[in-house]
Amino acid sequence: MSQLEIRPLRRLDAEFSVPGDKSISHRGIMLGGLAAGTTRLRGFLPGEDCLSTLHALQALGCRVDRVAPHEVVIEGRGGKLLAPAEPLDCGNSGTTMRLLSGVVAGQPFTTRLFGDASLSRRPMGRIAEPLRQFGAEIHCESQGDRPPLTIRGTKLKAIDFSSKVASAQVKSCVLLAALQAEGKSTFREPVLSRDHTERLLPAFGASFRKDPPTLILHGPQRLEGTELDVPGDFSSAAFWLVLAAGLPGSRLTLRHVGLNPTRTALISALLRMGAGIVEKVEDPTPEPMGTIVVQGGNRLKATTVSGSEIPNLIDEIPILAVAAALAEGVTEIKDATELRHKESDRLAVITRNLRLFGVPVEERPDGLAIEGGRTLVGAEVESDGDHRMAMSAAILGLLAKGKTLVKDTACIETSYPGFARQIGLLQEVGR
């Protein structure tokens, strides 16, 4: 079993970039596969999750060339995919399974989607409901609307759907199906979730009307291949932002980071906590990207995150909990029940791991109350096979006294290949 041994970091003065955005890489591959002609993705994230999507599109008849480690060329099939010869393995990727379901729902064949043990515990009823309304037959093979999924695609009819959850995955699944459906499809969500799919669709020639949180798309539509520069993943940058904000005297510059405003709620939360952060958008379309500079040294103070802020902070809450452990006072995280349905029950795992580092935490049904400001003490912790929990524990180790051992860290490869190497480089210069 892989593990990371972490020693405390005494200083941080660095400038680097993070790997490509996972969400945009997934969507670029799928839209490129549906499009006619060639799509080129520069800055593609070669993590295991995105590779699951890449392999699935190959199995559906798309030619895919890895022309460089971070550059992919896809020959799309103009909306007419081929029936896969065997079930599609989504690995650990909920994004692959949920979005791909919207893709194959409009194809005239049956597809079976499965994943690893963690993915097999994640709820799929939230996408099954709209896909059935479109006219596809979808069967969740495990109790509680959980994977594997068997989807019998068909000629889809437009729907008017209001999602009960603010989820970019649900929204994207519906939009991918709506592209193939006859008529006017309308999608609503309770609050605006991440909008990567909406930003990418026009780049592939699609049109729709947007009145957040409502989207209207007339189908079917033909997509055309394009070229995309994938920015660095903000969710990966988030670990280093919190490290720099919490380490006195630090200075960190991150280049070419995605600065989509539906992804950067963590910056707003850290600024409320007193962190010294400056962001600058240098390339605004189709996905904003630019530079983030963090100056450490300000004493962090507690804050509250809840309500409409949560959907655009959901993946960063594990690392926000690390900032909360450093902040004076009690930080409250509310309305975050969705964290119980990720790669692990993140509310439970955050609670357990913070306590091991000496942080008092109250676990609540929909969130946490974290009492910060105490000295962190190195610990031996489990990741529960969850990449964000593993990386958050590693950052805690860099800020704690003594040695920290993070177990079961192979999962980090799903989203951030090179994370352990980056820690090694920082520790080499920051002793």
TORKOL-305349 format. One record per atom (N, C-alpha, C, O, CB): residue in one letter; x, y, z. Coordinates in steps of 0.05 Angstrom, whole numbers, plus 5000, padded with zeros to 4 digits. Each point is the difference from the previous one (the first is absolute). Glycine has a CB too. Layout:
N
aXYZ ...
This chain:
431
m501749765000 m498350245000 m501850255000 m501850025016 m494549735009 s503150434957 s501650254998 s499450185024 s497850005011 s502349964939 q501950205057 q499650195022 q502050244997 q501949984986 q496649655044 l500850584984 l501750244999 l501050065029 l498450015019 l499150184941 e505149845043 e501150095025 e500650304998 e501450084982 e500649465028 i496850615008 i500150304998 i501550115025 i499449925023 i496350084950 r506150185022 r501350155021 r499150294998 r499250094979 r504849605022 p496050465021 p499050284999 p501750174982 p502449974997 p495949985049 l500350244941 l501350194981 l500550265016 l498150115011 l499649684948 r504850305041 r500750245015 r499650254984 r499350215012 r503949525014 r497250264948 r499650244984 r499049924972 r500549784991 r503150475035 l495249944961 l498949954973 l500350264984 l498850205006 l497949455011 d504950334962 d500450224981 d500249874973 d502249914992 d500150405042 a495549674951 a500049844976 a498250114979 a498250175005 a502749445023 e499650314947 e498350064978 e499849764982 e502149894992 e499250605010 f496349424992 f499749774983 f497149994989 f498450175006 f505149585020 s496050054957 s497349964989 s498949735010 s501649835008 s499550454951 v496349695040 v498749755008 v499049864975 v499750134979 v499050055066 p500849554956 p499149864976 p497350114990 p498650145014 p503849455002 g496950324960 g497650104987 g497449945015 g499949815016 g502550144941 d495650205037 d497449985014 d498649744993 d499649934976 d500050575023 k499749355021 k498749744997 k497350024987 k499349854982 k503249995058 s495950354970 s497350044990 s500050074970 s498349904984 s500250245062 i503350044946 i500150094972 i501149784983 i499149974977 i501550505038 s501349384994 s501149774985 s497949804994 s499749914977 s504850165044 h493949854999 h497849814996 h498150114978 h499449854981 h500950005067 r498850394955 r498050114982 r501150044971 r498649964981 r499350275058 g504749864960 g501250034973 g500149744985 g499550004976 g503250385042 i497949404996 i500149744987 i497349924990 i499749914977 i504249965052 m494050154988 m497449914992 m498850174978 m498949894981 m500449955065 l500950434956 l499050174979 l501549954974 l498950004978 l499750345056 g504149624968 g501649944976 g499149744987 g500049984976 g503850275045 g495549554996 g499149754989 g497350024985 g499649864980 g502949925057 l495850394973 l497450044988 l500250184975 l498249994982 l499649955062 a504250234955 a500350194978 a500849874974 a501149785000 a500050575034 a498549804944 a501149924974 a502850134998 a500450235006 a494949734973 g506649885011 g502750114995 g501849965024 g499649835017 g498450504953 t504149835030 t502349975019 t499850205023 t499550244996 t503349594967 t497650075061 t500250165024 t502849965013 t500949775002 t494050215006 r506450234999 r502649995012 r499950135028 r499150235003 r503249784952 l498449845066 l500150105027 l502950035008 l501549805002 l494149985010 r505350464994 r502650065011 r499850055029 r498350165009 r503350034947 g500049695061 g499850025029 g498249795012 g499350025023 g501450464972 f498749314989 f498449785010 f501249875025 f502449985002 f496149934951 l499750025066 l500949885025 l500249694996 l497949874996 l500050515031 p504549514974 p500349714996 p499649845026 p501449805005 p501650294957 g495150005055 g499449855024 g498249764994 g498849994978 g501650445049 e499349394992 e498649764995 e497050054993 e498949864984 e504349905046 d495650444983 d497250064994 d499650084971 d498249894986 d501250255062 c502350044942 c499750094973 c500749794980 c498949994978 c502150475037 l500949374992 l500749774983 l497749814997 l499749874979 l505150185034 s493649925008 s497649834999 s498150114978 s498949854984 s501550035065 t499250384950 t498450134980 t501249964972 t498649944981 t499850395052 l504249714965 l501449974975 l499649714988 l499449974977 l504050385038 h497049465002 h499749724992 h497149934992 h499649854981 h504350035049 a494250244984 a497249964994 a499450104972 a498649874984 a500250165064 l502250214945 l499450114973 l501449844979 l498949974978 l500650485042 q502849444986 q501349824980 q498249754996 q499749914977 q504950255037 a494349735008 a498349774997 a497450064985 a498849824989 a503150015054 l497450424956 l497650094986 l500650084971 l498350124986 l499750035057 g504449794948 g500750034972 g501650244992 g500550054977 g495449715015 c504850415028 c501550244994 c503049944999 c501149855016 c495450435006 r504949834958 r502949984999 r501250215019 r499450234998 r500449594954 v501950095065 v501350185020 v503149964997 v501049785002 v495050205030 d505450244965 d502950004999 d501150165023 d499450245003 d500549704946 r501949945067 r501450155020 r502650104987 r502049875001 r496149855038 v501850524950 v502250114985 v502250105018 v502350044992 v494650084971 a502549925062 a501950095021 a498749925027 a497649945001 a504350454971 p499749605050 p498849925025 p497650165008 p498149895013 p506449985001 h495450394979 h497750175007 h498550114976 h498750215002 h503849915040 e497749744936 e498650094976 e498749764986 e501249804995 e502150584999 v494149665000 v498449784989 v498650104975 v499050234999 v500349575047 v500650044933 v498550054976 v497849794997 v500649765000 v503550464978 i493549875019 i497749824998 i498650044972 i499550234992 i499849795058 e500349764936 e498450014976 e497249925007 e499449775005 e504650124966 g494250315029 g497249955008 g498449854978 g500949974977 g499350445051 r497549504980 r498349844982 r497450144992 r498149884991 r503849725031 g498150674981 g497750154990 g497449915013 g497950004987 g504550064971 g497749865067 g497549935014 g499249714997 g498049925012 g500650544982 k502949384990 k499249724995 k502249825011 k501949934986 k495450204973 l502549805066 l501949835013 l499549714993 l497949934990 l502650405048 l501549504968 l499749714995 l499449865026 l500950085021 l502249954940 a495449755037 a499549845024 a502549885011 a501649894984 a493850004998 p505250145044 p502449885011 p500049705000 p497849885004 p502750535024 a501849474969 a500149714999 a499749875028 a499349775002 a503650274958 e497550125061 e499849905027 e499250235019 e500150234991 e503349414999 p495850305034 p499350215019 p502250215004 p502449934997 p494749745026 l502150584982 l501950225003 l500850035029 l498350045017 l499750194942 d504649765046 d501150035027 d500550295007 d501750124988 d500449425008 c496350575022 c500350285008 c501950045023 c500450225009 c495049854976 g505849715025 g502050025021 g498850125025 g498049915011 g505650134955 n497750175044 n499150145024 n498550264994 n499450165018 n504649655006 s495450234950 s499150274991 s497050024998 s498749894981 s505550154994 g494650105044 g497250074998 g499350174977 g497949984988 g501949985061 t502050234944 t499650174977 t499849834974 t498250054984 t504350335039 t499349434974 t499949834976 t497349864999 t498750014979 t506249925023 m494249945019 m497649854999 m497550184996 m498349934983 m503849735047 r497750564984 r497650164998 r499850154973 r497950004988 r502350065062 l502150054941 l499850144975 l499849814976 l498650064981 l504150315039 l498849414981 l499949814978 l497249884998 l499149924978 l505749985029 s493750095015 s497249904998 s498450184982 s498349904985 s502149905061 g500050464956 g498650194982 g500849974972 g498350044982 g501350275055 v502949614958 v501049964972 v498749764988 v498950014977 v505450215035 v495849555002 v499149754987 v496949975001 v499049834985 v505349965029 a494350375002 a497149995001 a498850064973 a497849904994 a502350235054 g501250034935 g498950074974 g501149834977 g499650074977 g499950385041 q502049344988 q501149824980 q498449754997 q498949905020 q505750294989 p495149694967 p498249784995 p501249735008 p500049814984 p498050454980 f503149725060 f501049745010 f500050005030 f499450205013 f503549764946 t497749815053 t500049965029 t502850025010 t501949874989 t493949855009 t504650435024 t502650035012 t499949935030 t498150085013 t503150284953 r500849495043 r500249955029 r502450155011 r502249984989 r495649565005 l501850615027 l502050165013 l500549895028 l498149965015 l500750454958 f503749555034 f500749905027 f502450155010 f501450144985 f496649415006 g502650425035 g502350135011 g501249845024 g499249775004 g498950674982 d503749695028 d501249865023 d498150005024 d497850094998 d506850044986 a496449765038 a498249975024 a499050275010 a497750025008 a504849575004 s499250624987 s499250265009 s497850124982 s498050095010 s506649985009 l495849924955 l498050104981 l497449855002 l497950114996 l505850034974 s496549605036 s497649845002 s498250075024 s497849905001 s504849734976 r498450535041 r498450095023 r498750274995 r498550105017 r504649655013 r497450384947 r499150274996 r497350004986 r499549844982 r505350325015 p493450035011 p497249994990 p499850104971 p501350194992 p497249895055 m499949774938 m499750074971 m497050064993 m499450054977 m504549665013 g494450285030 g497250074995 g499650284990 g498250054985 g500649635050 r503050504973 r499850284992 r500450044970 r499050194989 r502749935056 i499749704942 i500250014970 i498049814987 i499150054977 i505750085027 a494649655010 a498149814988 a497350124995 a498749954980 a503749685043 e496750544996 e497350134997 e499750164975 e498249954985 e501650065065 p502050194944 p499750154976 p500449844974 p498650044980 p502850355046 l500549414975 l500449844976 l497649834993 l499349974977 l505650025034 r493749925009 r497549854995 r497950184988 r498449924983 r502649775055 q498950564972 q498150194988 q500750064971 q498150044984 q501250165061 f503249804948 f500850034972 f499149774982 f499650034976 f504350235039 g495649514998 g499149764986 g502049775000 g499349784990 g498250524982 a504849745040 a502049785002 a499149805022 a498750085019 a505050234965 e497149445012 e499549805021 e502649985016 e502149944989 e494549814983 i503350295054 i502349995016 i499549835025 i498050045014 i503550414969 h500249365022 h499749815022 h502450035019 h502249954991 h495049734981 c502350395053 c502150015020 c500049735014 c498149925012 c501450584995 e502749354990 e500049725008 e500249955030 e499349795009 e502850124947 s498950295059 s500349975029 s497950155015 s498950204990 s506049735004 q494549985030 q497950135016 q500750295005 q502350085003 q496749485019 g498950614979 g500350285005 g500850154975 g501450215003 g499749685044 d498250024929 d500750134975 d503050044998 d501050224994 d494650015006 r505949555005 r502950014998 r501049834977 r498649824991 r501650265059 p502349974941 p501149854977 p500449705007 p499949925023 p502450504961 p498249424995 p500250064971 p497450104988 p497949965011 p505749704986 l496750484980 l497750104985 l499949864973 l502049954987 l498350505036 t497249484968 t499649914973 t498150204987 t497850045010 t502949475003 i500250604965 i498450214986 i499449914972 i501849954984 i500450415044 r495249634966 r499249944972 r499250264987 r497950125005 r500449425008 g503550554969 g499650264987 g497849994980 g499249794991 g505550315016 t494350144986 t497850024981 t499950284988 t501750165007 t495749495019 k500650404957 k499650274990 k498750165022 k497749945007 k501949894945 l501750375058 l499150145023 l498150234993 l500150114979 l504249785043 k493950164997 k498150224998 k500650215022 k500749925022 k495849774958 a503350565013 a500850225018 a498449985026 a497749905000 a503550394961 i499949825061 i498749995026 i500250285013 i501550174992 i499649345013 d497250535015 d500150235018 d500649895027 d498249875012 d498550414960 f505749775038 f500949865025 f501150205020 f501650174994 f499549434979 s498050375052 s500950155022 s501549825019 s498849825012 s497450514984 s506449715007 s501749835017 s499650075029 s499850245007 s503649714956 k496549855054 k499850055029 k502650085012 k500150125022 k496249554980 v505950274984 v502750065011 v501450194981 v499649984975 v500649575048 a501550624987 a501750174984 a502549844994 a501949995016 a496350445004 s501949444957 s502249824993 s500850054971 s498449974981 s499949695052 a504250404963 a501050044972 a500049744985 a499750004975 a503250375041 q497349404998 q500049754986 q497249934990 q499649914977 q504149935052 v494250224987 v497349964991 v499450184977 v498949924979 v499749945068 k502050404956 k499550194979 k501449924974 k498850024978 k500850345056 s502949554967 s501549934976 s498849754987 s499949994976 s504250225044 c495149604996 c498749764990 c497550074984 c499649914978 c502249825061 v496650454972 v497550094986 v500750154974 v498749954980 v498950085065 l504450144956 l500750164976 l501149814978 l499450054977 l501650355052 l500649404978 l501049824980 l497849834988 l500149944976 l504250045049 a493749954990 a497749864989 a498350204983 a499149924979 a500949765060 a499650564971 a498450204985 a501150074973 a498550054981 a500150135063 l504149814953 l501350044974 l499049804979 l499950064976 l504150135047 q495149584986 q499249784982 q496949974999 q499049844984 q505349935026 a494350395006 a497149975002 a498550184981 a501050214992 a499649665056 e497050044944 e498350164982 e498450205016 e498549925018 e501249694950 g500750655026 g498350205012 g501550175021 g502450005001 g493849714991 k502250445023 k501050205019 k500249875028 k498049935012 k500050444961 s504549615037 s500549895027 s500550235019 s501550194993 s500349384989 t497150425042 t500450215020 t501149865026 t498949805009 t497450494971 f505849835031 f501249905024 f500150225021 f500850224994 f501949444980 r496550275050 r500250195023 r501449875023 r499849755004 r496050494981 e505749925031 e501249905024 e499650205022 e499550234995 e504049514979 p496650175052 p499250185022 p501850245002 p499150225006 p499249395018 v504350354972 v501950234998 v502049934978 v500349764993 v499250365057 l502050074940 l501949964978 l502349825009 l501450065020 l497350384961 s501749345005 s502349835005 s502150064979 s499750184984 s497449455035 r505250244982 r502250054983 r499149994970 r498449844993 r504849975041 d497850384950 d498950044974 d502049934977 d499950124979 d497350235041 h504549454984 h501949934979 h498749914974 h500850084978 h502449795058 t494749974966 t498749904976 t498850234984 t500250014976 t498849555047 e499750634991 e498850234986 e502150174986 e499550104979 e496849905055 r506150024978 r502150164988 r501249854976 r500950134981 r500150085064 l499149534956 l501349854978 l498249954976 l500949994978 l501849795057 l494750204970 l498149944978 l500350204976 l500149914978 l496849905056 p503250454971 p500350194977 p502649954985 p500150054976 p497150285048 a504949594990 a502649954986 a499749774980 a501549994980 a500950175061 f495749664963 f499449784982 f497750064981 f499149834985 f502649855050 g497450574965 g498050094981 g497149975010 g498150044984 g505149844981 a496450045060 a497349975010 a498850265009 a501550195007 a499649345007 s496350494986 s498750255009 s497849925020 s498849794998 s502150454958 f498749945064 f497949965020 f499550275013 f501450194995 f500049335013 r496450495007 r499450255014 r500449965030 r499249795011 r497450334953 k504650075048 k500749985029 k498850235015 k500450234994 k503949544994 d494150165033 d498950195019 d500349875027 d498149905012 d498650304954 p505849805045 p500649855025 p497950035021 p499150235006 p505749814983 p494349745024 p501149734996 p498449834980 p499849765003 p501850275043 t497350094933 t498549864979 t501650004974 t501250204992 t494449925030 l504449654964 l501249974974 l498049884980 l498449835008 l506150105013 i495550184955 i498149904979 i501749934975 i501550174990 i494650115028 l503649474973 l501649914977 l498149864981 l498549825007 l505650135021 h496050134947 h498449874978 h501849794986 h502250064992 h495050365002 g501849345004 g501549794987 g498449874977 g497750074996 g504649855047 p499049914942 p502849925003 p501950224988 p499250154982 p499549365017 q503750495010 q502050194990 q502549854991 q500849795012 q497450575018 r503149744950 r502549894990 r502450155011 r500050254999 r497749604958 l504150015055 l502450125011 l502349984980 l500149824984 l498450075062 e503350304955 e502450014983 e502549995017 e500150145021 e497450114943 g504549605028 g502549995015 g501350275003 g499650184984 g501049354999 t501050495037 t501350265006 t502749955014 t500849775004 t494750465000 e505849995003 e502549985016 e499550145027 e498950215001 e504049784957 l498049885063 l499650105027 l502750005016 l501549814999 l493750035000 d505350385015 d502150015020 d498849965027 d498450165010 d504450154961 v497949475042 v498949935026 v501750145022 v502449965002 v495949604981 p500450615034 p501650135021 p500749815022 p498949785002 p498850654987 g504149665029 g500649845024 g497549975017 g498450185002 g506449984996 d495049625015 d497649935016 d500050165026 d501849975017 d498149574963 f498050635024 f499950155025 f499849825024 f501150075021 f496650304954 s500949415023 s499849825023 s502749885008 s500449955023 s494949944962 s506550084996 s502749925007 s501650235012 s501649965018 s498349704945 a499750585025 a501450235011 a499150065029 a501650115016 a498750084938 a497349735053 a498950065026 a501749905023 a500250135021 a495349854959 f505849795017 f501749895021 f502350185006 f500750045023 f498049504964 w502550574992 w502350175004 w499250285010 w501550135015 w500949624949 l495250345028 l499050265010 l499849995030 l500850195014 l496749894943 v501349715054 v499649985029 v502749965014 v500450125021 v495149684971 l506350054996 l502749965012 l501350285002 l501150065021 l499349474960 a499650624998 a501450265000 a498650205019 a501350155015 a500249774938 a495850075047 a498550195018 a500649935029 a499850185017 a496649874948 g504149705041 g500449925028 g502850005010 g500549955024 g495549794970 l505950304988 l502949985008 l501150285002 l500350144979 l500249414999 p500250545046 p501150285003 p502450054982 p501849834998 p496550175049 g501750244941 g502350084983 g500149884973 g502050044985 g500450015056 s495649804951 s500149864974 s499250194978 s498750205004 s500249375018 r502050364953 r499150134976 r499849794978 r501849844995 r500550605019 l495449564973 l499549804980 l498750134976 l498150155002 l501449495033 t501550294941 t498850094975 t499249764983 t501749834994 t501050605007 l494849554992 l499049784983 l499250124973 l498450184999 l500049555041 r502750164938 r499550104973 r498049824985 r499849775005 r504950424995 h493949944981 h498249864982 h497949845014 h499349784992 h504450194976 v495250145054 v497949865015 v497350084990 v499550234992 v503549765048 g495149824959 g497350074993 g498750185021 g500149945024 g499549624951 l499250665016 l498850195018 l497050044993 l499050225004 l505550015002 n494349564986 n497150014995 n498650085026 n500449875021 n499949774943 p498050575036 p498950095026 p498149805013 p499450035024 p500950424958 t498849345003 t498449805013 t501749785013 t499049805010 t497450294957 r506349955033 r501849815012 r501650135023 r501349855015 r499049914941 t499850505046 t501950135018 t498950105027 t501050185012 t501449954947 a495449745050 a498850085025 a502049975023 a499850135020 a495749744963 l506449945014 l502049975022 l501650265004 l500650075023 l499849444966 i500250634990 i501550255003 i498350205016 i501150135018 i501349804938 s495150095038 s498250185016 s500049925029 s500150175018 s497149904942 a502649675046 a500049915028 a502750065013 a500050095023 a496849544965 l505450324999 l502650065012 l500550305004 l501250085020 l500649514958 l497250575004 l500250295004 l498450095025 l501050175015 l499649904935 r497149825054 r498450065024 r501649925025 r499750125021 r496049824954 m505949855022 m501549905023 m502650165004 m501449955020 m496749594972 g502450654990 g502350175004 g502449944983 g502250125004 g496249945041 a501449744937 a502349924983 a500850234981 a498250154991 a500449375013 g503950494989 g501050204981 g500249874972 g502049884994 g500550365042 i495449804948 i499949874974 i499250214979 i498250165004 i500549405017 v502750434956 v499450174977 v499749824976 v501849844995 v500750565025 e495449634965 e499649854975 e499850194976 e498950225003 e498849405023 k503350294951 k499950174976 k499349824976 k501549824993 k502050505027 v494249744968 v499249864975 v501650114977 v500050244995 v495449675023 e506049914967 e501750094978 e498949904973 e500850114979 e503149895052 d494449804969 d498849894976 d497149935006 d499549805014 d505050024968 p493550345009 p497349985011 p498249794987 p498049935011 p502550534999 t500249434966 t498149824987 t501449764988 t502450014994 t494750384996 p501449385006 p497349965010 p500049955030 p497950035013 p500849794943 e503650115055 e500349965029 e502150205010 e502349994991 e496549525005 p500450665023 p501950205010 p502449865013 p499749805015 p496550524993 m506249784987 m502449895013 m501950235006 m499850214987 m499749344990 g502250415042 g501850225007 g501849925023 g500849765002 g495950564983 t504149875031 t502049975021 t498850055028 t498450185003 t505249954964 i497249715052 i499350045028 i502650045017 i501849844997 i493949884998 v504350495021 v502350055017 v499049995029 v498050145007 v504450144958 v498949575052 v499349985029 v502450095016 v502249914997 v494649714994 q502650565028 q502150095019 q499149915028 q498050095010 q503250314961 g500349415040 g499349905027 g500850195022 g501550184996 g499049364986 g498550405042 g500850165023 g497650125015 g500250055024 g504050054952 n493649955009 n497650115014 n498849785017 n499849774991 n499350554972 r500249745062 r498849805017 r497149954991 r498450194998 r504549965041 l496549604954 l497449944990 l497950015022 l500649935023 l501549794941 k495550355029 k497850005020 k497749844989 k499749974975 k501750485042 a496949455000 a497849824993 a498050144982 a499750245000 a501049515043 t497850084942 t497950104983 t497749804999 t500249795013 t503150484959 t494649795013 t497849814996 t499649984970 t499950204985 t497949915059 v501949644946 v499349964972 v497449844999 v499749805015 v505150214970 s493350074999 s497449874999 s498550094975 s500950174985 s499049815066 g497749904946 g498150094979 g501149994972 g501249804992 g496950485043 s501549944950 s500750014972 s503049984995 s500849954977 s495150325015 e505749785028 e502949984997 e501049714998 e502149954988 e498350475038 i498049394985 i500949725002 i500449874972 i502149874997 i495550115047 p500650044937 p500449854975 p502650074986 p501149834986 p494050165009 n505850265007 n502550084987 n502549975018 n502150104993 n495150214979 l502449565051 l502149965019 l500249715007 l501849925016 l497650545002 i498949374971 i499649735010 i502549845000 i500649855019 i494750174966 d506349994993 d502549844999 d502250125017 d501949865006 d496850004948 e501150395053 e502150135016 e499549995030 e501750095016 e499150214945 i496949605048 i499450005028 i502149835016 i500750085022 i494549984967 p505849715001 p502149865015 p502450185006 p501149995022 p497349594957 i502550585002 i502450175005 i499150255015 i501750115014 i500649714944 l495350285038 l499050225016 l500049925030 l500650175017 l496650004945 a502349585043 a500049905028 a502850025012 a500350045024 a495949654965 v505950294994 v502750045010 v500450295007 v501250065021 v500549564950 a497450565013 a500250295007 a498550055026 a500950165016 a499449974935 a497449745052 a498450045024 a501549915025 a499850115022 a496049834951 a505849845024 a501649905022 a502150205009 a500950005023 a498349544960 l501750644999 l502050205006 l498850265010 l501450165013 l501549644952 a494550245030 a498750265006 a499150025029 a499149815012 a499550214940 e501650235059 e499150055026 e496950005001 e498750134983 e505450145027 g494749585008 g497149995002 g498949744989 g501549824993 g498450675005 v497549504999 v498549774990 v499050054972 v498350184996 v500449695051 t502349984934 t498950024972 t497849804997 t500249775008 t504350374975 e493249965006 e497749834995 e499649954971 e500050194984 e497949985058 i501749584951 i499349924972 i497349885001 i499549805014 i505450114974 k493250204997 k497249925001 k499149934972 k501250074980 k497950225060 d498649574958 d498649944975 d501849844981 d499950024975 d497550405030 a504349415006 a501949854984 a499649695002 a501949855000 a501450525008 t494149554993 t499449715001 t501149854976 t500749775002 t495150355022 e504550024953 e501149884976 e502749875005 e500849814986 e496750524986 l504049775047 l502749895006 l499849715010 l502149865000 l499550605011 r496149454998 r499849735009 r499849804976 r500049765004 r497750405038 h502049954934 h499749834976 h502250034980 h499649964976 h495550075031 k507350045003 k502350024982 k501649745001 k498949795007 k501350715001 e502449514985 e501649755000 e500149875028 e500449765002 e502350444961 s496949965057 s499649905028 s497850175012 s499150204988 s505849645016 d494350095020 d498350195016 d501950215011 d501249975021 d495349664992 r503850594972 r502150195006 r499550145027 r502050085013 r498749984938 l496949985057 l499550135026 l501149825022 l501350105019 l494650134964 a503749515015 a501049825021 a503049984999 a501349995021 a494449754976 v505550244979 v502949974998 v501450265008 v502149985013 v497349684950 i499650575029 i501250255009 i500050015031 i502050075012 i496450174946 t499349695054 t499850015029 t502149825013 t501550085018 t493750014978 r505049664995 r501949815011 r502950104997 r501549995019 r495349644971 n503950464986 n502850074995 n500850255015 n502250025010 n497449774946 l498650425045 l500750245015 l500449945029 l501850105013 l495650174954 r501049555044 r500349935028 r502749875005 r501250045021 r493849914984 l505949894976 l502649875003 l502350205001 l502149955013 l496149654963 f501450635011 f502050225000 f499750185025 f501450205003 f498849784947 g497849965067 g499650165024 g498050224998 g500050195016 g504649704995 v493750104968 v498050214995 v497349925010 v499049794992 v503650374968 p496149995058 p497349945009 p498050054977 p500050214988 p501249915060 v497149684946 v498150024978 v497349885010 v499949795012 v503850184953 e494250175028 e497349895004 e498949934973 e499750174983 e499550115059 e500149464954 e498849914975 e497050035002 e498849915019 e505049774973 r495050454988 r497250044999 r498849864976 r501549924982 r499050525042 p496949524975 p498849864977 p500750124973 p500449864980 p495950005050 d503850414969 d500550134975 d502650175000 d500450174982 d494749845011 g506749945026 g502450175001 g501749955024 g500049785011 g497550554964 l504149875031 l502049985021 l500350265016 l499450224989 l503049444983 a498450325052 a500950235016 a502949945009 a500549815015 a494750315001 i506750044974 i502849955004 i501250225017 i500050234993 i500349534963 e500850165067 e501350195018 e503050024994 e501549815005 e495150095031 g504250324952 g502750034991 g501850155019 g499250085022 g499149914933 g504250045036 g501950175016 g501949845018 g501750125012 g495050234986 r502949395004 r501849845017 r502449904984 r499950004975 r496249865054 t506050064985 t502349894986 t499349734989 t499049825013 t504150435018 l497549714943 l499549754987 l502349815006 l502450075001 l495150154962 v501849535042 v502049795007 v499849784979 v497949904994 v501850205055 g502749834940 g500049804979 g498649745008 g499949935023 g504450264962 a494649674995 a498349775006 a500349794978 a501250064978 a495650235047 e502249484980 e499849784980 e497149984992 e498349945017 e505749815002 v495450304955 v497250024992 v499549834975 v501949954985 v497950525034 e497749464978 e499149854976 e498650194981 e498750205008 e500849385019 s500850374947 s498650174980 s497249894994 s498450154988 s506049974993 d495049645026 d497549864992 d499749994970 d497849994989 d500150175053 g504449834944 g500049984971 g498950254986 g499249984977 g500349545029 d500650705008 d498850254989 d502350204995 d501450085019 d494249855006 h504850154950 h502350164992 h500050275015 h502250095008 h497749694948 r497850355047 r500050265014 r500649975030 r501250185011 r495549994954 m502449625047 m500749955028 m503049955003 m501250095020 m494149734988 a505850034974 a502949945001 a501650254998 a501950055016 a497349504964 m500250625000 m501550254996 m499650195023 m501950145008 m497849804943 s497950085060 s499550185022 s501649915025 s501150175014 s494349934968 a504849645022 a501549905023 a503050064996 a501450065019 a495249584988 a504450354968 a502850074995 a500550295006 a502150065011 a498149584953 i498050545029 i500450285006 i499950055030 i501650155011 i496349974946 l500449745058 l500050015029 l502749925010 l501150125019 l494049784983 g506149894987 g502649915009 g502250204995 g501850035017 g496749524973 l501350604989 l502050214995 l499850235020 l501950145004 l498049744948 l497750155060 l499650225019 l500149915029 l499850165018 l497450054948 a503249535039 a500049895027 a502849955010 a501950004985 a493749785005 k504650195037 k502549935012 k500449704999 k498249845005 k501550565026 g502849524963 g500649714999 g499349874973 g499450144981 g499849855068 k501049754951 k499649854975 k497149934996 k498549935019 k506149884986 t494550194970 t497349924992 t500349784980 t501750014982 t496350445027 l500349344993 l499949784981 l497249994989 l498149955015 l505649795009 v496050304950 v497549984986 v499949734985 v501749964983 v497850555013 k498649325011 k499949734987 k498050004977 k498250164998 k503049635046 d499350024938 d498249954977 d499850254983 d497950114996 d499549565031 t504950414961 t500150244985 t500049964970 t500350194985 t502250015053 a497349554953 a499949954971 a497650154987 a500150074976 a502149485031 c495750505009 c497650134990 c500650284989 c498550114984 c498849625049 i504950404977 i500650274991 i500450014970 i499550214987 i502749885057 e498649694943 e500449994971 e497450054985 e500250064976 e503649635031 t493950285005 t497550054986 t499850294991 t498850064979 t499049575047 s503350554990 s499650294994 s502650164998 s500050214987 s495649755035 y506549954992 y502450175001 y502549844998 y501549975020 y496050365008 p503149564948 p502649864997 p502250215004 p499950224989 p498149444979 g504050265048 g502250195005 g499850145027 g501750165007 g498849904945 f497349895063 f499650145026 f502349935019 f501150185013 f493949824980 a505649755010 a502149915019 a502750124992 a501650085017 a495949494992 r503050444964 r502650124991 r500150305007 r502150095008 r498149574954 q497550485035 q500050295007 q500650045030 q501450185007 q495349904955 i502149755055 i500650025028 i503049965005 i501250145016 i494149694995 g505849974976 g502949945003 g501750244993 g501950075014 g497249464977 l500250614987 l501550234991 l499750235021 l502050135006 l497349744946 l498350175058 l499650215020 l501549945026 l501250185013 l494349924967 q504549655028 q501549935024 q503050024997 q501450065019 q494849634993 e504750264963 e502950024995 e501050285004 e502250045011 e497449584957 v498850585023 v501050285002 v499050145025 v500950215007 v499249814944 g498049855064 g498750135022 g500849885027 g498550045020 g497850084951 r505949745030 r500949895026 r500950215019 r500849945023 r500549644954 
